[in-house]
Amino acid sequence: MQVVLGEIGWTSDGNVFANLELAGRYNQRMINHLQSKVGTHLRPNSFTEFYLFGLLDEDIKSILPGPFERHWVCSIMTGLLNIHSILQSLEFPPYMSAQYCVLNEEADRTNLSQNVAFACSRADSTASYPGSSCASLTPEQNASSSFNQYFQFQNQDSHACDFQGLARITTEIPSVGNCRFIIGLVQVPPPSAATSGTNYNAVVIVTVFSILMSTLFRFV
């Protein structure tokens, strides 16, 4: 009976052992092992078909198994490719403008906690969970992280970066250490794709997946 690995990978955030470095190390060694065709004791000298989980983060995925469920950015360290460089080199870059929503330092912070709670209730805040990449932020930095998550989730709508005057838009990267302030992916198809009826998000995912698979199996 042929064996197929249905899901294999390492989560990149949402847990004390979940980060890009460990995800990259795991994915790289797993790929190296499979490509070596060493196989197992019962199936030596064989290559096992596998499905790498996953390629992109999913900010509205259920977190019942744990907050790590939303963090599956594929990270391969030094070997075959870098997913981020592939995304940024596509004909229509899928990322929105390089702008962020952060705390307005000069604003009255009377309603800060309520506004942070509002942002967290409507956007992904799992990176702030204990053991995650943003867990050690100061209250001010955590407010910026929460505001930015909501801002990106709302497709960088300027009205989504107000929070009763507590927030402002900046082009300076506010990331702190391993805590990355995200930039959202483009949701609206570019004109050429729209006229042909092509779903742009699907094109991006399929393109990245095709590049990944063709690169992997070139070495098999």
Contacts in CASP RR format, 6 or more apart in sequence:
PFRMAT RR
TARGET T0000
AUTHOR 0000-0000-0000
METHOD contacts of the structure
MODEL  1
MQVVLGEIGWTSDGNVFANLELAGRYNQRMINHLQSKVGTHLRPNSFTEF
YLFGLLDEDIKSILPGPFERHWVCSIMTGLLNIHSILQSLEFPPYMSAQY
CVLNEEADRTNLSQNVAFACSRADSTASYPGSSCASLTPEQNASSSFNQY
FQFQNQDSHACDFQGLARITTEIPSVGNCRFIIGLVQVPPPSAATSGTNY
NAVVIVTVFSILMSTLFRFV
2 49 0 8 1.000
3 43 0 8 1.000
3 48 0 8 1.000
4 48 0 8 1.000
4 49 0 8 1.000
4 50 0 8 1.000
4 51 0 8 1.000
5 48 0 8 1.000
5 49 0 8 1.000
5 50 0 8 1.000
5 51 0 8 1.000
6 50 0 8 1.000
6 51 0 8 1.000
6 53 0 8 1.000
7 51 0 8 1.000
7 53 0 8 1.000
8 30 0 8 1.000
8 50 0 8 1.000
8 51 0 8 1.000
8 52 0 8 1.000
8 53 0 8 1.000
9 23 0 8 1.000
9 26 0 8 1.000
9 27 0 8 1.000
9 30 0 8 1.000
9 52 0 8 1.000
9 53 0 8 1.000
9 54 0 8 1.000
9 72 0 8 1.000
10 18 0 8 1.000
10 22 0 8 1.000
10 23 0 8 1.000
10 24 0 8 1.000
10 26 0 8 1.000
10 27 0 8 1.000
11 18 0 8 1.000
11 23 0 8 1.000
11 68 0 8 1.000
11 69 0 8 1.000
11 71 0 8 1.000
11 72 0 8 1.000
12 18 0 8 1.000
12 19 0 8 1.000
12 20 0 8 1.000
12 23 0 8 1.000
12 57 0 8 1.000
12 71 0 8 1.000
12 72 0 8 1.000
12 73 0 8 1.000
12 75 0 8 1.000
13 19 0 8 1.000
13 57 0 8 1.000
13 68 0 8 1.000
13 70 0 8 1.000
13 71 0 8 1.000
13 126 0 8 1.000
13 127 0 8 1.000
13 132 0 8 1.000
13 133 0 8 1.000
14 66 0 8 1.000
14 67 0 8 1.000
14 68 0 8 1.000
14 70 0 8 1.000
14 71 0 8 1.000
14 126 0 8 1.000
14 127 0 8 1.000
14 129 0 8 1.000
14 131 0 8 1.000
14 132 0 8 1.000
14 133 0 8 1.000
15 66 0 8 1.000
15 67 0 8 1.000
15 68 0 8 1.000
15 131 0 8 1.000
15 132 0 8 1.000
16 130 0 8 1.000
16 131 0 8 1.000
16 132 0 8 1.000
18 68 0 8 1.000
18 71 0 8 1.000
18 132 0 8 1.000
19 133 0 8 1.000
19 178 0 8 1.000
20 73 0 8 1.000
20 75 0 8 1.000
21 75 0 8 1.000
21 77 0 8 1.000
23 73 0 8 1.000
23 74 0 8 1.000
23 75 0 8 1.000
24 75 0 8 1.000
24 76 0 8 1.000
24 77 0 8 1.000
25 77 0 8 1.000
27 52 0 8 1.000
27 74 0 8 1.000
27 75 0 8 1.000
27 76 0 8 1.000
27 77 0 8 1.000
28 76 0 8 1.000
28 77 0 8 1.000
28 78 0 8 1.000
28 79 0 8 1.000
30 50 0 8 1.000
31 76 0 8 1.000
31 80 0 8 1.000
31 216 0 8 1.000
33 39 0 8 1.000
34 47 0 8 1.000
34 48 0 8 1.000
34 50 0 8 1.000
35 47 0 8 1.000
35 216 0 8 1.000
35 219 0 8 1.000
35 220 0 8 1.000
37 45 0 8 1.000
37 46 0 8 1.000
37 47 0 8 1.000
37 220 0 8 1.000
38 44 0 8 1.000
38 45 0 8 1.000
39 45 0 8 1.000
39 46 0 8 1.000
39 47 0 8 1.000
39 48 0 8 1.000
40 46 0 8 1.000
47 220 0 8 1.000
52 74 0 8 1.000
52 212 0 8 1.000
53 72 0 8 1.000
54 72 0 8 1.000
54 73 0 8 1.000
54 74 0 8 1.000
55 72 0 8 1.000
55 73 0 8 1.000
55 74 0 8 1.000
55 83 0 8 1.000
55 205 0 8 1.000
55 208 0 8 1.000
55 209 0 8 1.000
55 212 0 8 1.000
56 72 0 8 1.000
56 73 0 8 1.000
56 74 0 8 1.000
56 185 0 8 1.000
56 205 0 8 1.000
57 70 0 8 1.000
57 71 0 8 1.000
57 72 0 8 1.000
57 73 0 8 1.000
58 69 0 8 1.000
58 70 0 8 1.000
58 72 0 8 1.000
59 70 0 8 1.000
59 123 0 8 1.000
59 124 0 8 1.000
59 149 0 8 1.000
59 153 0 8 1.000
60 70 0 8 1.000
60 124 0 8 1.000
61 69 0 8 1.000
61 70 0 8 1.000
62 69 0 8 1.000
63 69 0 8 1.000
63 70 0 8 1.000
63 126 0 8 1.000
67 126 0 8 1.000
67 129 0 8 1.000
67 132 0 8 1.000
68 126 0 8 1.000
70 124 0 8 1.000
70 126 0 8 1.000
71 126 0 8 1.000
71 127 0 8 1.000
73 83 0 8 1.000
74 83 0 8 1.000
74 212 0 8 1.000
75 83 0 8 1.000
76 82 0 8 1.000
76 83 0 8 1.000
80 215 0 8 1.000
80 216 0 8 1.000
80 219 0 8 1.000
81 211 0 8 1.000
81 212 0 8 1.000
81 215 0 8 1.000
83 208 0 8 1.000
83 212 0 8 1.000
86 208 0 8 1.000
86 211 0 8 1.000
86 212 0 8 1.000
87 93 0 8 1.000
87 94 0 8 1.000
87 95 0 8 1.000
87 204 0 8 1.000
87 208 0 8 1.000
88 95 0 8 1.000
90 204 0 8 1.000
90 207 0 8 1.000
92 186 0 8 1.000
92 190 0 8 1.000
92 193 0 8 1.000
92 200 0 8 1.000
93 186 0 8 1.000
94 185 0 8 1.000
94 186 0 8 1.000
94 200 0 8 1.000
94 201 0 8 1.000
94 204 0 8 1.000
95 183 0 8 1.000
95 184 0 8 1.000
95 185 0 8 1.000
95 186 0 8 1.000
96 152 0 8 1.000
96 155 0 8 1.000
96 156 0 8 1.000
96 183 0 8 1.000
96 184 0 8 1.000
96 185 0 8 1.000
96 186 0 8 1.000
97 156 0 8 1.000
97 183 0 8 1.000
98 171 0 8 1.000
98 173 0 8 1.000
98 183 0 8 1.000
99 156 0 8 1.000
99 169 0 8 1.000
99 170 0 8 1.000
99 171 0 8 1.000
99 183 0 8 1.000
100 144 0 8 1.000
100 148 0 8 1.000
100 151 0 8 1.000
100 169 0 8 1.000
100 170 0 8 1.000
100 171 0 8 1.000
100 172 0 8 1.000
100 173 0 8 1.000
100 174 0 8 1.000
100 181 0 8 1.000
100 183 0 8 1.000
101 144 0 8 1.000
101 147 0 8 1.000
101 148 0 8 1.000
101 150 0 8 1.000
101 151 0 8 1.000
101 152 0 8 1.000
101 160 0 8 1.000
101 161 0 8 1.000
101 167 0 8 1.000
101 168 0 8 1.000
101 169 0 8 1.000
101 170 0 8 1.000
102 144 0 8 1.000
102 147 0 8 1.000
102 148 0 8 1.000
102 167 0 8 1.000
102 168 0 8 1.000
102 169 0 8 1.000
102 170 0 8 1.000
102 174 0 8 1.000
103 112 0 8 1.000
103 140 0 8 1.000
103 143 0 8 1.000
103 144 0 8 1.000
103 147 0 8 1.000
103 166 0 8 1.000
103 167 0 8 1.000
103 168 0 8 1.000
104 165 0 8 1.000
104 166 0 8 1.000
104 167 0 8 1.000
104 168 0 8 1.000
105 140 0 8 1.000
107 165 0 8 1.000
107 166 0 8 1.000
107 167 0 8 1.000
109 166 0 8 1.000
111 164 0 8 1.000
111 166 0 8 1.000
112 139 0 8 1.000
112 143 0 8 1.000
112 166 0 8 1.000
115 143 0 8 1.000
115 147 0 8 1.000
115 163 0 8 1.000
115 164 0 8 1.000
115 166 0 8 1.000
115 167 0 8 1.000
116 142 0 8 1.000
116 143 0 8 1.000
116 146 0 8 1.000
116 147 0 8 1.000
118 150 0 8 1.000
118 163 0 8 1.000
119 125 0 8 1.000
119 146 0 8 1.000
119 147 0 8 1.000
119 149 0 8 1.000
119 150 0 8 1.000
119 163 0 8 1.000
120 128 0 8 1.000
120 146 0 8 1.000
120 149 0 8 1.000
122 150 0 8 1.000
122 153 0 8 1.000
123 146 0 8 1.000
123 149 0 8 1.000
123 150 0 8 1.000
123 152 0 8 1.000
123 153 0 8 1.000
124 149 0 8 1.000
124 153 0 8 1.000
125 145 0 8 1.000
125 146 0 8 1.000
125 149 0 8 1.000
126 132 0 8 1.000
127 133 0 8 1.000
127 134 0 8 1.000
127 135 0 8 1.000
127 145 0 8 1.000
127 179 0 8 1.000
127 180 0 8 1.000
128 134 0 8 1.000
128 135 0 8 1.000
128 137 0 8 1.000
128 142 0 8 1.000
128 145 0 8 1.000
128 146 0 8 1.000
129 135 0 8 1.000
133 178 0 8 1.000
133 179 0 8 1.000
133 180 0 8 1.000
134 141 0 8 1.000
134 142 0 8 1.000
134 145 0 8 1.000
134 176 0 8 1.000
134 179 0 8 1.000
136 179 0 8 1.000
137 145 0 8 1.000
137 176 0 8 1.000
137 179 0 8 1.000
141 174 0 8 1.000
141 176 0 8 1.000
141 179 0 8 1.000
143 166 0 8 1.000
144 174 0 8 1.000
144 181 0 8 1.000
145 179 0 8 1.000
145 181 0 8 1.000
147 161 0 8 1.000
147 163 0 8 1.000
147 166 0 8 1.000
147 167 0 8 1.000
148 174 0 8 1.000
148 181 0 8 1.000
148 182 0 8 1.000
149 182 0 8 1.000
150 160 0 8 1.000
151 157 0 8 1.000
151 160 0 8 1.000
151 161 0 8 1.000
151 167 0 8 1.000
151 169 0 8 1.000
152 182 0 8 1.000
152 183 0 8 1.000
152 184 0 8 1.000
153 160 0 8 1.000
153 184 0 8 1.000
154 160 0 8 1.000
155 184 0 8 1.000
155 187 0 8 1.000
156 184 0 8 1.000
158 169 0 8 1.000
161 167 0 8 1.000
161 168 0 8 1.000
161 169 0 8 1.000
173 181 0 8 1.000
174 181 0 8 1.000
175 181 0 8 1.000
185 201 0 8 1.000
185 204 0 8 1.000
186 200 0 8 1.000
187 201 0 8 1.000
188 194 0 8 1.000
188 200 0 8 1.000
189 197 0 8 1.000
189 198 0 8 1.000
189 199 0 8 1.000
189 200 0 8 1.000
190 200 0 8 1.000
193 199 0 8 1.000
193 200 0 8 1.000
193 203 0 8 1.000
END
